[in-house]
Amino acid sequence: MAGKKKSRTLLSGLAVLGLVATSGYLTLELRKQEEQGVTEVRNVGVLNGTGKAGAAQNTGGEQWSRLENPARSVLRGADGQVEAVLTDGARTAKLTGPARTFAEPTSTASKVSTTDWIRLMPKPWAKGAEKEKWFKDWYAENADSKEDDIFAFAFQYVAGAPQRKDEQGRVVAGDANFGPLNTTGAEGGDLRLEQSDFYDYLGVPYPFRDGTVGKPEAMRIRSLDCSGFMRMVLGFRARYPLMSSDKSGDGLPRTANGMARSDQGVDILPLTGIAAQNRPSAIDELQPGDLVFFKLDTRTGQRLDHVGMVLGHDTEGHLVFVSSREEVNGPTIGDIGGVSRLDGNGYYAKTLRSAKRL
């Protein structure tokens, strides 16, 4: 499920001018609100090794060390710079590579320049795994790779992203919608419908490992709701196992609520409840690639209803996430409908409830 959203649909005349004016006003107001009460994001040791660490192991100029909260292994090069952060129980690895800048000028002035590359290991990390053949082989293949990583996959679905096709000529990436327009006219209803999964975007049936076949709806072609977007990026593209629903199979569940409450990965910010007082008091432990979960809509009861992925700090020093939202009709790091920041007191910062590292 997802938060409150709008459309990327072409409007005309005064309607366009009205939307632009309103959007600009709301964005300014949101930025004013976020200037107060910014959550301090402290360095807990990943960047400079000042955190609690175990004994280091030196191999060929590279050095391994252990850090806690969460338990993880850190690899440094001969120059002392971090080359990899690998968290116990998680398959996502944070590797250091060439600098990249992610931007979405149609929706925000924010830009995220980062040297973080997020890749999926073949099995969850465990203390001492650096000595095992599976990791040595995987790291040798991925350490200096410039092949698309999880962040690259994510930005292949934002506004204006060109279409990409696989060897069979099937469109697997390109500018994605959030979902079809809601034509029921129900009072209080969302502008766009949720429940567009990755196979809806693809427009082809998808056989899950539990024997269920996901059947796409024609009206949802090229659409991804918030959890569908995560399943596209992490599952279909990066090959993380996928459940057919929140209850059947094993892997990443279908909905934001299912993901947040599943036993997959590592709970970085544990879920303590859905009320305002259950907002995490600090976000120090978050790192790029983590999934973040929100409570946006009272209509969803006890369920969490939005999910995104931490991208990194923007050029103004704020921690930014990417997600698929109704406001801009698709994946975004934009300001429309709420600034995509996890610190401060903006809409999404206030509604953050938990985080997970897969």
N, C-alpha and C positions, 0 to 999 in steps of 0.2 A: 504494500500500500504506500501512499505517498502523501506529501503535503499539499497546501493550497496552491493552485497553478493557473496560468492563462494560456495565451495562444501565440504562435508565430505566424498565424494566418494573415494573409494580405487583407487589410481593411482599406477604406477609401475616404477621401475628403476630410471633413471635420472630425470623423471618428479617429482617424490616424493622429491628427493634431491633438485631440483630447487625450488619447492614450499616451502620447509622447510627453505632454505637459504633466500629466498625472504621474507617470513613471519617474520623470525627472524630480518632481517634488518629493515623492516617496523615497527615492534613493537618497536625496539630501537629508531628509528627516531621519532615515535609518542610520546614516553616517554620523549625524549629530548625536543620536542615542548611543552609538557605540564608542563615542569618545570618552565616556565615563565608565569607570569600573572595569577596566580591561584586566582580564585574568593574567597574572604573571606566568609566563611559560619559562620555567627554569631549566637550565642544563643539568641533567642528572648523570652525566658521565659519558654518554655515548660519543660526544664530540671531542672531549679533551681528556678523557680517562680519569676524571676526578671522582667518579662515583665509586661505590664499594666494589672492589674487584678481587678475584682470586689470583692465584699464582699464574704468571704469564709463561707461555711456552714459546721459545724462539726457534723457528725453523726456516733456514735459508733466507734470513733477513726479514721474514715476516714474523709477527708476534701475535699470539692468541691470548686473550684474557677473558675472565668471567665477570659479569655484572649482574646485579639483582634488580628486582622490582621493575619489570619482569625478569626472570632468570634468562640470561642470554649470553652468547659468545660473541666476542668482537675480534675481528682480524684487522691488524694494522700492518702497513707496509714498512719497509726499511726506513722511510722518512717519517714514520710515526703517524701518518694520516690513516684514518679509518677506511678500510676497503670493503668490509662486510659486517653487517649486524644480523645475527641469526638467533631467533627466539625459541626457547624450548617449547615444544608442542605445536609450533607453527611451521607451515610450509612456505610462507612468503619470506623471501630474503631481500634485505635492503643492501644493494651493492652500490659502490661508488664508480661513476663513469663520467663521460664528458658532460659539460654543463649544457642544459637545455632550458628554454623559456617557454612556458605554457601561457597562452593569452586567449581571451575571447572578447575582442574589441566591440562586438555588437551588443554585449550585455554588461561589460564592466571595464573599468580602467585598471583593475588589478592584474598583475602579472606575477607568475611564480617562476623564478629562475632557480634551478636545482641541479645538483650532481647525483641525485638519488635515482637509481634504477631499481624497480621492484620486479622480481622474477619468482617463479614458482618452482620450488624444489620437488623432487620425486617422492619425498617422504618427509614427515615432520622432523624438525631438528631435535637433537638431544645432546646433552653434555658429552663431549668426547667424539662426536661424529666427524670432526675434522680428520680423524685418523682412518676413517672407513673409506673403502674403495668407491662406494656409490657417490659420496660427496666429492671426493677428489676428482672423479670423472666429470661430475656435473659442474664443479667449479672451474675446471680447466676449459670446459666448453662455453661457460657463461661469463666468466670474470671480465673479459675484454670484448664481449659481444656487443655489436651495435644493432642487432636484430630487435624488432619491436618488443618492448616490455609491456607490463600491465598499464602503465601511464600512457604509453603510445596508443595502446588499444583504446583506452577510454576517450582520448581526444579525437579518435576517428569517427565519433558519433555526435560531436557538438555542431552547432549551427554553421552551415557552410562547408562542412567536411565533405570532400569528394567521395564518390562511390568507389568501393574496392570489390573486386570479384575474385572468387576462388578458381581453381583449375577447371571446374565444371561450368564456369560462367555465372555462378550464383552470387548475388550481391550479399556480402558478409559485413560490410561497413559502409558508412556514409551518414550524412545528416539524418538524425533520428527524431521522430515525433515522440511526445510523451504518450499519446493515445488519441483515439478518435473523439470528435466532438460529442458531448452528451446532448442528445436531441430529445430527451424525455420531457424537458421543461419543468422538472420537479423543483419546487421551491427549496432553496438551500443546497441544491445539487451542485456538484463540481462542473466546471466548464468542459473538462475532458475526462473520459473514462479511464479508470485504472485497469489492471490485470492484463497488460500487454507484456508477454514474456519474450525471451530471445527468439523462440521459434516462430512467434508472430511476426517479428521483424523480418526473419529470413523467408517466411512464407512457405515453409516446407514442414512436413511432419518430422518429429524428433523422437526416436526410440530411447526411452530411459532404461537404466539397468534393471529396474524392478519389473520390466515388462510393459509398463504403461507407455503409450504413444501420445506425445503432445501434438494436438491438432490445431494448426493456426487458423485464425479467423481472418477472412479477407479484409475486413474493415480495419484490422490492426497491422496491416503490412507496414514495415519500416517504423514500427512503434515500440518503445521500451519504457515501461514505468520504472520507478526507482529501483525496485528489487530485480526487475527484468534486466535493467542496465547492468547491475552488478553481476548477474548470472551470465550475461553476454560476455562481459570483459573477463571475469574470473573463470567462468565455466566453459562456454563454447570456444572462446579464444585462447585462454591460458590453460584449459583442460583440467580445472579443479572439478572433482565429482559433483554432480547435481542430483538432487532429489526431484521427483516428479511433482511433489507437493510439500507441505510442511510435515507430513506424517509418513510418507511412503518412500522407502529407499534409504540411501546413506549419502551424505555429502552436504552441499549447500541447499538449505530449504528454499521454498518459493517466495515467501514474503519477508518483509523487513522484520516483523515480529518473530517469525520462525527463525530467521538468521540470528537475531539477538539472543534468543532463548535456547539455541541449539548448543550441543557439546562440541561443535567444530571449533578448532583453533584454540586461542587463549583469550580469556577475558582480560583486557587491558584496563578498562574502566568498568567494573562489575555493575550489573543492573541491580539497583536497590529498590526501585519503584518507579511509577510513572508521574508522580505529582511534581510540582515545581520544586519542592524541597529535596527531591531526589536528583536534581541536577548535580553532576560531579563537582566537587569543590575545587579541583585542580585538574589540569589536562597535561601535566608534565610528562606522563608516560607515553603519550601519543607519538607515533612516528609515521612518516609517509607510507601509504599502503594500508593503514588500519581502516576497518569499517567502523563508521559512527552511526548511531541510531538515535532517533528523535521521537518525541511525542508531540504532534502538532494539532491533532483533531480530537475534540472531546467526543465526537460521534463514534469513534473506534473503541470506546470503552477502555479496557485494560491493555489493549494492544498497542505496541509501538507501531508507528505508521510511516516512517521515512528512514531511508538508509542512504549513506554516501560513503565516499572514500577520501581519506586525508591525502592531500596533494603536497602540501608543504607551506612554508611561509612566503607570503607575497612580498613585493618590494617595499611595502610599508611595515613589514614585520608582523603581519597578522596570519594566523594559521587558517588556511583555506582548504575547503573540500569540494569535490566534484560529485554531482548527483543529477538524476533526471527529475525535472520538475515541470509542473503544469504551467507556471508563469511564462516560461520561455518556450514551452512545448518541446522539451527534450533535455538532454544532458547539458550541464552548465556549471560554471563557477561564478555566475553572474550576480548582480545586485538586485535584479528585478524580483519583487515579491519577498525580498529578504536577502541581506548581504551574506555571501557564502563563507562566513567566518565562524570559527569555533571559539575564539576568545572574545572578550567584551560582553556587552549586554544586548546584542542584537537578537533578532527573532530566532535564528537557529542556535546561537550560543545559549540562549535561555531554555530552549527546548531539547538540548542534548541530554541523553539519559545514560548511554553506555557506549562501549567501544570494544571491538574484537580484532585480534590479529590472526588471520587464517593460516 
